[in-house]
Amino acid sequence: SRPLPSPIGLPPRSNMDAASFILLACLGLGAAAGDLARSNASASISALSQRHRLARRRAEPTASLRHDVKLQAGPVTQAHGGSATQVHEGPQQAVMPHEGPAMQTQSEEVAASLALSDRLLLAAKSPGIGDDTREMLTALALCTPCHRPERFGEPHDGGYLLCTDSLDSVSTVLSFGVNGFDGFGMDVVEKWGAQLHEYDCTNDKRPAACEGCKGRITFHDQCLRGQQEAAKDDYVTLDDIMQHDVDTTQSQHPGKLLMKMDIEGSEWPVLSQTSSDVLSHFEQAVVEFHWLDQVDKHHIYHKAVDQLAEAGLKPAHLHGNNNEGMALFGEYRVPNVLEVTFARQPAGTSCASGLSYHDAQDSPNNPNFPELALAHLPP
């Protein structure tokens, strides 16, 4: 049936969530509403604030929310666990909602997965985007093969793939942003007998220890900040941690160093302000990158990925977080929150082509919704 007409030129209510509809109606944003009504599926639509998106991520979303266009008014906040500080004001790149039915066949999931790396490269070639955006998207595309991938952590959100072919032994794993659970870190400890350091200053709940992990886990009531960011209580830099918490000589604990980072947007300043010398100590790093739609920060994003590349760490596995929608770059869409496994690229080699990152162990972060669907890609 045809949707009911909406006041003040708003789009049909069936295409919006209730909060967005009421927001525009109450504020009387006639001009903005009219522009939105005249836009098509590829028009720029502002993103939700990070605080609102973080709250939605912590809660269980409903089907009606997952398929509505998301709007934002006012400043964006950058959250690290439970705290947030204002980091941006102004327009954002569009974020498009989930598409497709609530269920997705396995073949459709595989097709979506196989296309993600290519989609990043296609978006990078889109006309009209800035150099930093182009370089960032290109640097996030798959580069080094991931042999013997193995999933560590929770079955859905909190689970990540490592490339175990290069991990004959692991001495230490640093897990940033645990929020009360850390299946990833525990699994690494169980497999390799590593030392686990967990960091979170926003949730003091200690994750339940795995069997046989006694004496191998240290919880730190600390969060990460960038090297050039202002000092504040309970926040430390990665350089500080490497000096005080980790034996980088590996004389006492021979093996390799791993890192998992899921800190709700703070990964960008942390990585962009950490030297490649420090990052070069890691054999692999799993990073969940947030809010790719924030184009005004792409110069920081580009620098962050460059620092990892200079340390010899290149993308080996990609997975879009389906708790969020798709960021729009020209005519192309990529996940707004992207999980990336960085593995050490063999010296003297260039990026491999035609890599497939899909693995049967991949799982949607939110099991109530399908993996992110493809949209508006050229043939």
N, C-alpha and C positions, 0 to 999 in steps of 0.2 A: 504494500500500500504506500501511497505518497505521504511523506512526512508532513506534519502540520507546519504552516508558515510561522516564522519567528519574528519577534519585534525588532525594530531598529536595524534591519538589514543583516541580522545575525545568520550564520549558516543553520541549516536544519538541526534541531536539537538532537536528533538521533545520531548525528555525526560528532557530538561533543559530549564530554562528561558534564555532570551537573554543576560541579564547582566552577568550571571554565565558563559555562553558560551564564550562571548567576553573576560571576565576576564582571564579565563584559557588560551585562545588562545593568547592573547596579552602578557601575562607574560611568556609564553613559559614554563609552568610547565609540561614538558613532563613526568617526572616520576610520578608526582601526577595524571596527567590526565590518564596515562596508568593504574595506580592502580585503579582509579575510573572506567575506562572502563571495567576492569576485575572483578569488584565487582558485587554482586547480590543485590537483594532487601533488604537484611538484613545487608549489609556492612555499615561501619561507614562513614558518610558523615558529614562534618563540618556544623555548624549552621551559619545562618546570624548573623551579629553583632546586639547587642541589639538596637543600634541606628537605624539601617536600619529596623529592625522589628518593632520598635516603630513608625517610619515614615509610614510604610505600614499599621499599625494598625489605625493611625490617618486618613489615606486616604482610599478611597474606592477601594479595590483590584479588579482586573479583573480575569475572570475565568482562563485565561492562566497562571497567576501567581500562583493561588491557587493549581494547579495540577503539578507544576514543582518542581524538587529537588532544595533545597536551599543551597548555598555554602557561605563560609566566608573566607576571607584572612585578617590577621592582628589581632590586639587586639580587645577584646570584651569591650563594654562600658556598664556601668550600669546607666540607665536613671531614673530620678525621676521627672515625669512630663516632662518638656521641657529641663532640664539640664542633663548632662551626665558626668561621670568621668570614666577613664579607671580603670578596676578592674581585668583584666585577660589577659594573653597571652598564646597561646598554643592550642593544639588540643581540640576539643569538642566531646561530645557524639553525635551520629547521630540524626538528626531530619528528619523524613520522611514526605513527602507531604501528602495532603489530598488524600483520595482514594474514588473511587465510583463515581456514576453519580451526576450531579448537584442537582438532587432532590432525596429525600429519603422518603419512605413510613413511615407512623406512626408506623407500626409494626417493621420496621427496626430501627427506632429511639429508640423505647422502648428497643429492644434487645441490642443496643449499650449502652444505659444508664444502663441497668441492669448489664452489664458485667464490668463496669468501676472499681468498688471496687475490684471485683475478679481479674481483670487485674493487679491492683497494687500489690496484694498479690502474683500473679503468677510471676510478674517481680521481686519481692523481693526474690523469690526462684531460680531465674535464676543463673546457675553456672557462676563463673568468675567475678561476680560483688563484689565490696568492701563492708565491713561491714557497713559503713556510708550510702551507697546507699540502702542497704538492710533494715536497720533500718528506714530510712526516708520513703521509700515506704510502709513499714508495718504500720508505724505510721499515714500515710495519708489515709489508708483504713477505711471504715466506722466502727464506734464503738458504738455509742449511737443512739437509735431510735429518729427520728424526727416526732413527732406527730403534727397534725394540721399545716402542712407547709403552708406558705403564702408568695407569691412573693411581694417584695417591689422594687420600682424603675422603670427604663425604660423597655419597652417591650422586648428589646434585650440587647445590651451591656449596663451595668450599672444596670441591674436588678438582684436581689439575693433572695434566699429563707431564711426565718427565721422559727424557730420552735416555733409557738405561744402558744403551750400548757404550756410552762414554763414562759410566758411573760404576767402575769396578769397586770403589769404596767411597764412603762419604764420612767426613770427620765431624762436620758441624752444619746445622741448618738454622737459618734465621727466619723466623716467622713473624711478619709485621701485620698487625691488625687481625687479632684472633677472635675478638668479640665473644669470648666464652666457650669457643670450640675450636679445635685444631686437629682434625683428623689427618690433614696433610702432614703436619709435623710428626705426629705420632706414628704414622705409617712409615715415614722415612727412618725414624728411630728403630722401629721393629725390623725393618729390612736390613739396615746397615749398622745398627748399634751406634748411631751418631749422637752427638751432643745437640740438644734442642734448646734454643733460646727463643722465648716468646715475648712479644712486645705489644702492650695495649694500655694506654692511660685513661681510656674512656669506659672500660668495663673491667672491674677488678675480679671478675669471676675467673678462677683458674680452670682451664680445660681439664676434663677427666683424663688422668694418665693411663696410658696403655699398659697391658701386662708386660712385665719385664723392663719397664722404662724407669724404674726407681733409680734415682741418682743421676739421671741423664737429662733432666728437664729443669730449666731455670726460667721462671716467669719474672718479667720486668714491668713495673708500673710506669712505662714510658712510651711515648709516641715519637715518631720521626719528624724532623724539620729539615729544611734546606740549610746548607752551609752558610748562606748569606741572609737567611731569615733571622728576625730578632729572637734572641734567647728568651725562653719562658719556662716556667716550672714544668717539670715532667716531660720536657721535650729535649731530645738529643739528636745529634747528626749521625749519619752513617759512619763518618770518620771517627767520631767518639766511640761508637760501638766496636769498630774494628780495632781500636787501640786498647779498649778496656775489657771487652767481653770475648774476643776471638783470638785464638793463637794462630796468627797468619803464617807463622813459620811452620806450623803443622808438625813440630818436632815431637810434641806429646801425643797428638792424635793424628797420625798419618792418614790422609784421605783428602777428599775434595769438599769444597764449601758450596752450599746451596742457599738460595734465598727465595722466599715467597712474600709478595707485597700486595696487600689489598687494603689500602688506606684512604679510600673514598675521595680521590682527587689530589691528595697530598703527594702522590707518587711523582707528579710532574716537577714541582720545585725541588724535591729531594734528589731525584735522578739528574736533573739538569744542573744541579749545583754540586754534585759529587764527582770527583775526578775519575778519569778512566783508570788511573793507577789503582784506586781503591776498588773499583768495580772489576778490575782484572783478576782479583783474587777468587771470584766466583766461577765455578764450572758451568752452572746453569742458574737461571733466574726466572721465576714465574711472576709476572706482573699483571694485575688487572688494571687496565687503563680506563679512566672514567671521563665522560663528558667530551667526546671527540667533536661535538657540535660547537664548542666554544672557540670560534674561529679567531677571535682577538687574542687568544693565548697560544696559537699554533707556533709562534716563534719559540715559546718555552717548551712546548711539546716536541718540536723538532730537535731542540737542543738535548732534551732528555733521551730520546732514542739514539741520537748521535753519540752521546756519552757511552751508552751500552755498546754501540757498534765499534767505537774506538777501543773499547776494552776487549774486543773480539767476540762479543755476544750478539748473535743474529737470530731473527725469528725462525723457529723450527716447528711451531704448532700454534694455531689460532682457533679461538672459539668465541662466538658472540654470546654475551649474557642476555638471555631473553627476559630478565626482569626489567629491561629497558628497551626502547624502540630503536629506530634507525636514524642516523644523522644523514642529512641531505647535502651532497656536494655537486652542484650543477644538476645533472640529470641522474646521478648515481647515489645510492644509499649504502651506508655501511653501518655496522652496529655502533651505537653510541657508547656502549661499554664493551671493551674487548679484552679478553684474556689471552695473553701471549706467553709462550714458553720460549725463552732465549737460551740457545745452546752455543757452545764454543765452536766457531767456524775453523776448520783445519787451516793452518798457516799456508799461505801461498795459493789458496783456492778462491774462486769467485762464487757469487751466488748461483746456485743450481736453478734450472728452469723446469717448469712442468711438475712441480711438487704438489702432492695431494696431502692435505693435512687431516682429512677426516679419518677417524678411528672409531671402531665399534665401541670403544670405552667412553666416547664422548657422551655427555648427558645434558639435557636442558637444566639450567640453574633452577628454574621454577618448573616442577613436574606437571603443573596444572595447565601449562601452555606449551605449544610446539616450539621447536627451534625457530630462530628468526627466519622469515621467509624472504625470497628474492623479490625485487620490485624494480621495474623500469630500467632493465638492463638492455643494452643494444644486442642485436642478434650476433 
